[in-house]
Amino acid sequence: MPKVVAKLNDRQVKAIKADGLHACGEGLYLQIKGSARGWIFRYQTAGKRRDMGLGSTSEVGLKDARDAVEGAKRTIRAGLDPVDARRAERPTIPTFGKFADDLVETLEKGFRNDKHRYQWKQTLGDAYCAAIRGKLVSDITTADVLEVLKPIWQTKQETASRLRGRIEKVLDAAKASGFRSGENPATWRGHLANLLPKRQKLARGHQPALPYDGVPALVIRLRARDAVAARALEFLILTATRAGEVFGATWGEIDTTAKVWTIPANRMKAGKEHRVPLTARALAILAEIAALRTKDGDTTAFVFPGGRAGRPLSNMAFKQLLVRMEETGFVPHGFRSSFRDWCGECTPFPREVAEAALAHMVGDEVERAYRRGDALEKRRKLMDAWAGFVEPKAANVVTLKPRKKSPVA
């Protein structure tokens, strides 16, 4: 006769700490793996032993786990395998991977740029979530989430934090769609915060920047390169904008007559439309790039095209360009700091004008309400002065030649 295991009560179950599979009576087992604790129903059917997951202890209590075991036993007495029966009852429940991909496709309409779209797809894809993408979204447990997060929790802190939030959103959406029930195993407060180790706080500061007095020399080197990325980086410097704003720029945003580049609110970090006055050199870059256009009049075409048709320069274009130029110690975003330092140390322009050029909000809500304009003409004078400062006194200039396929770096 099989050995009869006494039924453990809730206090006895909570006292079990060791990793492994612990019998709790009547076919119910407690599975412990590190900080993850879950229920298993072990049974035999057709002479084979099978394990049926019943959820984590944080989501399913002992009483509910025993009720689930009784339900599974009734299914066995009816001549059915409870695991197969459960699958048959929910044929439309998608896998985590399928549901995540569909959700990203829905959400991406609200993403500000291609970078966000890429990050969501990359983190929820096989790069980090391979272990759970094939599981039903209804079956994802705390142990599954921990399996994904633990390998990168300390080494890739920012990525891990964002990944956890995205998994939580996927599982919340699955619950709202009727594919899940119970608590979200990716919740941080009161849940994963108690299961994952504290991370070292990362120092946050300004992006590494090239001192402003070194910018003219860099511009000389950029102009000596026959590459779209080189022109795009100089354009970024001249406009004091962000890389994503430059990569996503379309010809419909450019008004060469008014000499203004209007970046729509959905592409701005602050979610507010930003007008950028274009200097003579910025307009010259645009005229040079326009010669590469394969179809005139297409306002949706990207100003700085990448290597693939219909796509802008990749997010890695500037990094690859600087590597080839053997330029180190600064990043493209740092040119905003270079510009701001120059404004404060070398010009009499008011702080408010310099901050407006960077699309920063200045003052409290009342002050901003009275300052409804964007000081475009004042900023135009500032940007002209900046262009004059970075303009090389003797530069080697290379003109881009029209090609069938635009170079990216």
Phi, psi and omega in degrees: 000144179294150181291132180270126180259129180297144178287126179273145176271177185299320180295319180293322179295316181294336181282346180284127184238335187288146175297149177131190181251119187244123181290131180245004178102139175061035175089356179271133180232147173259122179256123180242128177220097185067235180270357181269132180229127182216166181261142176228135170255118181255129183211174178238140176214134183053037178076007181241142178275137179226152176244135181240117179288138182243003179110170180278159181293337179284342182251333182232120179283171182300316181298315180294325178295319178293322177297321178295322178296317179297320178296319179295322179294323177297323178295321179295318180295337178276001177089016182243154175274123185298327178293313178296322180295321180295320178295321181292330181285340183229058184293340184269355180291123183279167173285163177302317182298314181295315182293320179297316180297318179294322180293317179298321179298326178284316184288332188297342177295337180259000178289146183282331183205173181295334181297317179297317180300314180297316183296318179296313182294322183289317183286325180272359179272199184293340182302323181235331188251021182304325184291339184242352184296331181274353180274151176299139182298335179286341186259001181292127183244175176302319179300321179295315181296318179296324179299326179283318189277323187304318182299337184241004188299321182263332186270330180230069192299313182294317178297316181298318180296316179291323179297316179302315180297324180288321176297318178301318180294320179299314183288327174296319179294323179295321178294317179297332180273000178086011182265352180221164172216167179084188182286155179279118182290352179260005179298139182273297186295127178077001181225271181296336177299336180268353186247338181255145181292153176295141181263152175292136179288131180272138177290129180248134181201194180289153176294143179305128186238150173279128177307142188301331180285353176264354183294316180303320180295323178293321180299323176302314181292325178295318183289343179276357183254135179269078185206140177298321181298324179295319178292321181295320180293320177295322177298319177300315180299314184293330184259352180056038181255179180269157182300317181297327179291324178288313181301322184272359183297135177243162182295336178291343179273348185262127174241096184289335179290312179279351181059049183222138172250116182257112180267120183295158184302325184288354176250003180260144181301320181276358180070026180230137180305141182229124177261131182245118176290135184260126179280173180299320181290322178298319178293325178295321177297316180297320179296322179291318179291327181300333180293342180272351185295134180272343182216107179290148175088355179277101184287345180270353181292145180286140181295317181248090186288150176267195183284338180259142182301134177078009181238148178278179171304146180284164180296342182266358187301313181293319180298315179296322178298312182293328176295315180295328179277355181060038176262123182228169175091358178207164180234160182306321182297336181293343180293338174293322176290320177303313180299315183293320177298318179298317180302314185286329187260337188239359184225160177267007183295139180299152179303320183298324180291318179297318180292323178295325179296332178268004181062032175268145176274132182241136177084175180277182185298322181295315180297319180291330179295323179281336180259074188279336179283170180250015175052042185302311184291325175294321179290330179298317178297320179296313182292327175296320179294320178296317179298322178293325180292316185277349181295120179296141180288332177212099186246145172273114185253130177247131179266131179293138179259136179303134179225161176291324180235122185285136176290151182252350179196000000 
